[in-house]
Structures are given as structure tokens and as C-alpha cells.
């Protein structure tokens, strides 16, 4: 069985358990965390499903790819507290009918950056890996009408029951059993019931005010990406995208500074709307802590969605969203990329061949997707092979420290995610947590750029991911050959 096929079968059990939500922080509309890599001597896949509320429980699923082992534990580590302030590990339990798969739940108690530390113990010793997770409130849990009605009826029952007890106690508590109640005691009973009703009414009003205040306080912590502005600076000599973070939280230094991820402070993506027929992956240079500029490549005119991936020193990763319009004539002046890793591609229409893409150097990228239907909430077969026109394996090189990068977006822009063969996590965040746990926080920024030996790589790359909802998606898969970044474009219909 080819390696890509073996990986697909290994991921199937993992993906079947990962039910996705629709709102996100580190990515747009794709909140679940996917990781595949090494925990010491063990190859593992991890899916973490954030709850979207804080405090809340995350579902953690761990897949071991070389058979079951003795014990799997996981625990959440908050970025400021470190391992000394973390709770004891939870033992993940084997999942029935899914060999090598373990699952448990963890509490995330506050907003911010967490690491889910996975430890595997078995015949080859112990291995650990941290999987960065962003904890943020992205929604309010609604109360169902049935539950609301049940609580209202229960509350009415309790109130009237208490009033009945107050009335009976003030009227008959000091009387002998069976003795008649005189008018004076009846009047006193009515007065007591009235006073109790007033007290209960004030208590209910106070409780309602507390509930509304708590709801307002919770709404204040619901996550919103940092406010930003994207504009085109058009002059005779250059066409530059000017991207500025304008949020008061950022300008007031209420968030930690940015750190490089794959050696770049910002990964900025342009996707032409609505047809997704032009794409760019750019890396702006910074003029200030909130001011970034990048030369605009020769792309077709029209409206573009802008997605900017950033990682904070705390490990908090987020994607900022905006729009910008490129007008006809942009790119007429001589164009020089701002960064040697900048890359872009145009595709005039829908993909005619859903499994092959001819790259700019003539090599062919093939999507080894098999015959199965791609289903939302299940691990997708994102396996790609690059071959020369004569069928020989292509020689690939690392691209920003990884074997490949992939960008996935839904046609309406509601989903956007930046993938690597290790999954959806920010490599810089993982490096930061590794350093903190080793006591090296002072070097956090310097070590946040991932490195991969500049050697040749296999001609096949894979990405662990599950599409969050049905719809039409487009994917851009990027590899490097002979120092040149090449982009393959593919369409997927997710059921």
C-alpha cells in the first residue's frame, strides 16, 4: 500500500471522531486543531476541538499510527502559568472500535494561548509533544425554548410553593391541629404572603439584573480579530499593499508582540472574489509594530479578500481579515517581489481536472484523492505528488522550513486555513511552548522560525485536515523546486 494510502487509512479513524464547529480564531471558520508528528519515538495524530466558550471543555483525540501502546495522557498548559501551574494530566481512554485511538476532555479556564501536552508511554519508552491551542469565546450558548419553558414552570412552582409555606406558617404554625383560624390570623397571613411576594419579586429582579450583567460581561470577551486597514498605495514607481493594525488593544500594548512564524512576521494572502481565480501568498516588511507593506504582484483587477496570519509571543495565533480592490493597470510598472518567498497564481476558470495541475516549470502535481466522496467533518485525503512530465519523481526543496504549504478557502470566504504537513498549528507557537517548558522564555522570539535542512525531500506531501462544512472549496498547494516556489490549484466539492 503506498505511503499516502496508509496515512489516509490511519487518519480515517481520527477524523471520524472530529466533529467541527464553524467559527475560529487561528483560522477563519475552521477552529479545530489538527496535528501530525512525533511524540518521541511514536508517530501521533492529534485533533483538538475547542468549545467556543470560556470556560469550556475541549475534546482531545490522539491517534497512534503504529498500534496501541500502554498509556496516553494529556493536560492543558496555560502560556503564563507553565507546567508548574498546570493541572495533573488526564488519562485518555481507548476508543471502542478504533484501534490506537484515545480520547478525553480537558477544561480551558480562561482566554489565551494553551498547549495541550500529549504524553505517550509504551514499549519504546516515553514521548511527549505539545499542540498549541487558542482558547477564546467565539459564541454564546443559546438556551433552547423547551429548557426555557421548563425552567419557567419550575421557577413558578417554587415561588408559589414558598408563598404557600409562608402563608400556612404565619396562619397556623402556633395553632393546635384542627383548631379554627380566626380572622386576625388570616389577615396576618395575607400580610406575610404579600411581604414575601415583594421580597421574592425583588430577588427575581435582582437575579435578572445579575444575569444580564453577566451576559454583557461575557459578550465583552467574545473574540474579535484585531481591527485593521488594507489599502493600495499606487504610484508611478510601485504598487504596494499597505496593511495596518489599527486596533486599540494592539496600539495600547494590551497584547504581546508578534514573533516570526516560518521566519515571517506576517503571512498575507490575497484571494480574488468571488471566483477565487487569483491568489497570492505574500510576506510584508514592517515599518512599525503595526505597519506592514508588500509589493503587489501582477494579478487581475477586482476585489480581493485579505487574510493575514500572525502569531503573538504568548503563542496566540490569529487570522486578520479585510478586503482590498486592485484596479486595472496595477502591476504595469516593473515588479520586484518584497520577499523571495512571495508567490502567486492565476486560474481563469473552474478546474477542468480536479486531480492534476501543471506547475509553472512544467512539472505536474497530482492530487491522490482516490474515488471517495469528500465529506465535511471527516479527515480529507489531502495527498499530493509532484512528478516531472516524463513521470520521474520531482526533486522538492523546503519552502519556509516545511515540505509544502497549502491554503484552503470556501467559495463564500467563510473558511480560510493555512496548512502544513504537520497540520494547522502555528509552528512558532509550538516552539514558544517548548522553550517555556525548558525554561528558555528569553529566547522565544529568536527560535520561533522553523528550520528544515536544505536537502531534497520526497515528491509526496500530505496535510491532516477535515473540511468544516459542505460547499465548494479551492486549494492552493505550494512547493519549492530549484529555488522557485510553485503553486498547484485544485477544486473540491465537500458534501
Number of C-alpha atoms within 10 A of each C-alpha: 6 7 10 19 15 11 17 20 13 21 24 16 19 24 25 13 19 23 15 23 17 15 19 24 24 29 24 21 22 24 26 30 26 28 23 23 14 15 20 16 15 23 15 23 24 27 27 24 21 27 22 25 23 22 15 17 17 23 18 23 25 27 28 23 18 12 10 15 15 10 15 27 20 26 26 27 26 26 23 12 11 16 18 9 12 13 13 13 17 16 16 21 15 19 17 9 8 14 16 20 27 23 23 20 18 19 16 26 15 15 18 19 23 27 26 22 19 23 21 24 18 14 8 11 11 16 17 17 20 23 25 32 32 24 27 27 26 21 16 13 8 6 8 9 9 9 10 11 11 12 12 12 12 11 13 12 12 12 17 12 12 16 19 13 13 20 21 16 15 18 21 18 11 8 12 9 8 7 8 9 12 10 10 9 14 16 13 14 20 16 14 19 21 15 14 17 17 12 12 15 13 12 12 14 12 12 12 12 12 12 12 12 12 12 12 11 11 15 14 11 15 16 17 14 12 15 15 16 16 18 16 19 13 16 10 8 11 17 23 21 20 17 22 19 18 14 14 11 12 16 12 8 9 9 13 13 14 20 25 22 26 19 18 22 21 23 21 22 23 23 24 23 18 13 14 24 19 21 25 22 21 26 25 24 16 15 10 8 12 16 16 20 21 21 23 26 25 19 21 19 15 14 16 21 18 21 24 22 21 23 26 21 22 21 30 26 24 22 23 21 20 16 16 18 16 21 14 11 13 20 22 13 13 11 15 12 15 17 14 12 16 20 19 21 20 17 14 10 10 14 16 10 10 15 17 19 21 18 19 13 13 11 20 21 27 20 22 17 18 11 6 8 13 19 17 19 21 22 26 22 25 20 21 21 18 26 19 16 13 8 10 11 16 20 16 22 25 21 22 19 18 20 23 26 23 20 18 20 23 24 16 14 17 13 21 25 23 23 22 25 20 21 22 25 23 28 24 29 31 19 22 27 29 19 17 18 16 10 11 13 15 9 12 21 18 13 19 26 20 17 15 12 10 10 9 13 16 13 18 21 20 25 24 26 28 25 26 24 20 14 15 14 20 20 21 21 22 22 25 21 16 9 13 16 21 22 27 23 26 23 19 18 15 19 13
